[in-house]
């Protein structure tokens, strides 16, 4: 597993996400002040990136119009991806 800065636009979010607007606003304020502290978890499958966690951080960075997000990237097989989608 490695830590990488990835463009937000390259991360696919295949599952619907539910976020708490207050938590997103809180994270936006924190990220604006001290930056993103905790990476989100991302699966890399055949060169494509899939995010299943870190929904609040992802949305906060999107709203702040940041081009990238710090990610903990784990390589996975298509079979592992299917398990996440089940």
Rosetta constraint file for C-alpha pairs under 8 A:
AtomPair CA 1 CA 72 HARMONIC 6.55 0.50
AtomPair CA 1 CA 73 HARMONIC 5.56 0.50
AtomPair CA 1 CA 74 HARMONIC 4.82 0.50
AtomPair CA 1 CA 75 HARMONIC 7.33 0.50
AtomPair CA 2 CA 72 HARMONIC 5.61 0.50
AtomPair CA 2 CA 73 HARMONIC 5.37 0.50
AtomPair CA 2 CA 74 HARMONIC 6.94 0.50
AtomPair CA 3 CA 39 HARMONIC 7.52 0.50
AtomPair CA 3 CA 70 HARMONIC 6.88 0.50
AtomPair CA 3 CA 71 HARMONIC 5.51 0.50
AtomPair CA 3 CA 72 HARMONIC 4.51 0.50
AtomPair CA 3 CA 73 HARMONIC 6.09 0.50
AtomPair CA 4 CA 70 HARMONIC 5.70 0.50
AtomPair CA 4 CA 71 HARMONIC 5.29 0.50
AtomPair CA 4 CA 72 HARMONIC 6.48 0.50
AtomPair CA 4 CA 73 HARMONIC 6.89 0.50
AtomPair CA 5 CA 68 HARMONIC 5.95 0.50
AtomPair CA 5 CA 69 HARMONIC 5.40 0.50
AtomPair CA 5 CA 70 HARMONIC 4.43 0.50
AtomPair CA 5 CA 71 HARMONIC 6.06 0.50
AtomPair CA 6 CA 10 HARMONIC 7.02 0.50
AtomPair CA 6 CA 11 HARMONIC 7.69 0.50
AtomPair CA 6 CA 68 HARMONIC 5.19 0.50
AtomPair CA 6 CA 69 HARMONIC 5.50 0.50
AtomPair CA 6 CA 70 HARMONIC 6.44 0.50
AtomPair CA 6 CA 71 HARMONIC 6.86 0.50
AtomPair CA 7 CA 11 HARMONIC 7.20 0.50
AtomPair CA 7 CA 67 HARMONIC 5.62 0.50
AtomPair CA 7 CA 68 HARMONIC 4.17 0.50
AtomPair CA 7 CA 69 HARMONIC 6.38 0.50
AtomPair CA 8 CA 58 HARMONIC 7.86 0.50
AtomPair CA 8 CA 62 HARMONIC 7.46 0.50
AtomPair CA 8 CA 66 HARMONIC 7.92 0.50
AtomPair CA 8 CA 67 HARMONIC 5.97 0.50
AtomPair CA 8 CA 68 HARMONIC 5.15 0.50
AtomPair CA 8 CA 69 HARMONIC 6.08 0.50
AtomPair CA 9 CA 67 HARMONIC 7.87 0.50
AtomPair CA 10 CA 48 HARMONIC 7.54 0.50
AtomPair CA 10 CA 49 HARMONIC 6.54 0.50
AtomPair CA 11 CA 48 HARMONIC 7.59 0.50
AtomPair CA 11 CA 49 HARMONIC 5.01 0.50
AtomPair CA 11 CA 50 HARMONIC 5.50 0.50
AtomPair CA 11 CA 51 HARMONIC 6.21 0.50
AtomPair CA 12 CA 48 HARMONIC 7.89 0.50
AtomPair CA 12 CA 49 HARMONIC 6.07 0.50
AtomPair CA 12 CA 50 HARMONIC 4.76 0.50
AtomPair CA 12 CA 51 HARMONIC 6.07 0.50
AtomPair CA 13 CA 50 HARMONIC 5.97 0.50
AtomPair CA 13 CA 51 HARMONIC 5.27 0.50
AtomPair CA 13 CA 52 HARMONIC 6.53 0.50
AtomPair CA 14 CA 50 HARMONIC 7.26 0.50
AtomPair CA 14 CA 51 HARMONIC 7.64 0.50
AtomPair CA 14 CA 52 HARMONIC 7.71 0.50
AtomPair CA 14 CA 85 HARMONIC 7.69 0.50
AtomPair CA 15 CA 52 HARMONIC 7.21 0.50
AtomPair CA 15 CA 85 HARMONIC 7.39 0.50
AtomPair CA 17 CA 55 HARMONIC 6.63 0.50
AtomPair CA 18 CA 55 HARMONIC 7.73 0.50
AtomPair CA 19 CA 23 HARMONIC 7.70 0.50
AtomPair CA 19 CA 24 HARMONIC 7.29 0.50
AtomPair CA 19 CA 55 HARMONIC 6.79 0.50
AtomPair CA 19 CA 56 HARMONIC 6.03 0.50
AtomPair CA 20 CA 24 HARMONIC 6.34 0.50
AtomPair CA 20 CA 56 HARMONIC 7.57 0.50
AtomPair CA 21 CA 25 HARMONIC 6.22 0.50
AtomPair CA 22 CA 26 HARMONIC 6.16 0.50
AtomPair CA 23 CA 27 HARMONIC 6.13 0.50
AtomPair CA 23 CA 56 HARMONIC 7.00 0.50
AtomPair CA 24 CA 28 HARMONIC 6.11 0.50
AtomPair CA 24 CA 56 HARMONIC 5.43 0.50
AtomPair CA 24 CA 57 HARMONIC 7.12 0.50
AtomPair CA 24 CA 59 HARMONIC 6.82 0.50
AtomPair CA 24 CA 60 HARMONIC 5.36 0.50
AtomPair CA 25 CA 29 HARMONIC 6.34 0.50
AtomPair CA 25 CA 60 HARMONIC 7.02 0.50
AtomPair CA 26 CA 30 HARMONIC 6.32 0.50
AtomPair CA 27 CA 31 HARMONIC 5.88 0.50
AtomPair CA 27 CA 56 HARMONIC 7.48 0.50
AtomPair CA 27 CA 57 HARMONIC 6.71 0.50
AtomPair CA 27 CA 60 HARMONIC 6.14 0.50
AtomPair CA 28 CA 32 HARMONIC 5.99 0.50
AtomPair CA 28 CA 60 HARMONIC 5.10 0.50
AtomPair CA 28 CA 61 HARMONIC 7.02 0.50
AtomPair CA 28 CA 63 HARMONIC 7.83 0.50
AtomPair CA 28 CA 64 HARMONIC 6.88 0.50
AtomPair CA 29 CA 33 HARMONIC 6.32 0.50
AtomPair CA 30 CA 34 HARMONIC 5.94 0.50
AtomPair CA 30 CA 35 HARMONIC 6.85 0.50
AtomPair CA 30 CA 36 HARMONIC 7.87 0.50
AtomPair CA 31 CA 35 HARMONIC 4.05 0.50
AtomPair CA 31 CA 36 HARMONIC 5.16 0.50
AtomPair CA 31 CA 37 HARMONIC 7.79 0.50
AtomPair CA 31 CA 61 HARMONIC 7.88 0.50
AtomPair CA 36 CA 57 HARMONIC 7.95 0.50
AtomPair CA 36 CA 69 HARMONIC 7.87 0.50
AtomPair CA 36 CA 70 HARMONIC 7.28 0.50
AtomPair CA 38 CA 70 HARMONIC 7.63 0.50
AtomPair CA 39 CA 54 HARMONIC 7.89 0.50
AtomPair CA 39 CA 69 HARMONIC 7.55 0.50
AtomPair CA 39 CA 70 HARMONIC 4.87 0.50
AtomPair CA 39 CA 71 HARMONIC 4.56 0.50
AtomPair CA 39 CA 72 HARMONIC 5.73 0.50
AtomPair CA 40 CA 51 HARMONIC 7.64 0.50
AtomPair CA 40 CA 53 HARMONIC 6.22 0.50
AtomPair CA 40 CA 54 HARMONIC 4.96 0.50
AtomPair CA 40 CA 57 HARMONIC 7.52 0.50
AtomPair CA 40 CA 58 HARMONIC 7.84 0.50
AtomPair CA 40 CA 69 HARMONIC 7.94 0.50
AtomPair CA 40 CA 70 HARMONIC 6.63 0.50
AtomPair CA 40 CA 71 HARMONIC 4.76 0.50
AtomPair CA 40 CA 72 HARMONIC 5.91 0.50
AtomPair CA 41 CA 51 HARMONIC 6.36 0.50
AtomPair CA 41 CA 52 HARMONIC 6.98 0.50
AtomPair CA 41 CA 53 HARMONIC 5.83 0.50
AtomPair CA 41 CA 54 HARMONIC 6.92 0.50
AtomPair CA 41 CA 71 HARMONIC 5.80 0.50
AtomPair CA 41 CA 72 HARMONIC 4.93 0.50
AtomPair CA 41 CA 73 HARMONIC 6.24 0.50
AtomPair CA 41 CA 74 HARMONIC 7.72 0.50
AtomPair CA 42 CA 49 HARMONIC 6.26 0.50
AtomPair CA 42 CA 50 HARMONIC 5.44 0.50
AtomPair CA 42 CA 51 HARMONIC 4.65 0.50
AtomPair CA 42 CA 52 HARMONIC 6.85 0.50
AtomPair CA 42 CA 53 HARMONIC 7.66 0.50
AtomPair CA 42 CA 71 HARMONIC 6.26 0.50
AtomPair CA 42 CA 72 HARMONIC 6.01 0.50
AtomPair CA 42 CA 73 HARMONIC 4.89 0.50
AtomPair CA 42 CA 74 HARMONIC 6.29 0.50
AtomPair CA 43 CA 49 HARMONIC 5.62 0.50
AtomPair CA 43 CA 50 HARMONIC 5.12 0.50
AtomPair CA 43 CA 51 HARMONIC 6.51 0.50
AtomPair CA 43 CA 73 HARMONIC 5.78 0.50
AtomPair CA 43 CA 74 HARMONIC 5.01 0.50
AtomPair CA 43 CA 75 HARMONIC 5.74 0.50
AtomPair CA 43 CA 76 HARMONIC 6.12 0.50
AtomPair CA 43 CA 81 HARMONIC 7.70 0.50
AtomPair CA 44 CA 48 HARMONIC 5.47 0.50
AtomPair CA 44 CA 49 HARMONIC 4.59 0.50
AtomPair CA 44 CA 50 HARMONIC 6.45 0.50
AtomPair CA 44 CA 73 HARMONIC 6.52 0.50
AtomPair CA 44 CA 74 HARMONIC 5.98 0.50
AtomPair CA 44 CA 75 HARMONIC 4.66 0.50
AtomPair CA 44 CA 76 HARMONIC 5.89 0.50
AtomPair CA 45 CA 49 HARMONIC 6.45 0.50
AtomPair CA 45 CA 50 HARMONIC 7.73 0.50
AtomPair CA 45 CA 75 HARMONIC 6.18 0.50
AtomPair CA 45 CA 76 HARMONIC 5.34 0.50
AtomPair CA 45 CA 77 HARMONIC 5.78 0.50
AtomPair CA 45 CA 78 HARMONIC 6.24 0.50
AtomPair CA 45 CA 81 HARMONIC 7.40 0.50
AtomPair CA 46 CA 77 HARMONIC 7.64 0.50
AtomPair CA 46 CA 78 HARMONIC 7.88 0.50
AtomPair CA 54 CA 58 HARMONIC 5.98 0.50
AtomPair CA 55 CA 59 HARMONIC 6.09 0.50
AtomPair CA 56 CA 60 HARMONIC 6.02 0.50
AtomPair CA 57 CA 61 HARMONIC 6.17 0.50
AtomPair CA 58 CA 62 HARMONIC 6.19 0.50
AtomPair CA 58 CA 69 HARMONIC 7.36 0.50
AtomPair CA 59 CA 63 HARMONIC 6.11 0.50
AtomPair CA 60 CA 64 HARMONIC 6.19 0.50
AtomPair CA 61 CA 65 HARMONIC 6.15 0.50
AtomPair CA 61 CA 66 HARMONIC 5.41 0.50
AtomPair CA 61 CA 68 HARMONIC 7.96 0.50
AtomPair CA 61 CA 69 HARMONIC 7.19 0.50
AtomPair CA 62 CA 66 HARMONIC 6.07 0.50
AtomPair CA 62 CA 67 HARMONIC 7.87 0.50
AtomPair CA 76 CA 80 HARMONIC 6.01 0.50
AtomPair CA 76 CA 81 HARMONIC 7.00 0.50
AtomPair CA 77 CA 81 HARMONIC 6.52 0.50
AtomPair CA 78 CA 82 HARMONIC 6.22 0.50
AtomPair CA 79 CA 83 HARMONIC 6.45 0.50
AtomPair CA 80 CA 84 HARMONIC 6.54 0.50
AtomPair CA 81 CA 85 HARMONIC 6.39 0.50
AtomPair CA 82 CA 86 HARMONIC 6.20 0.50
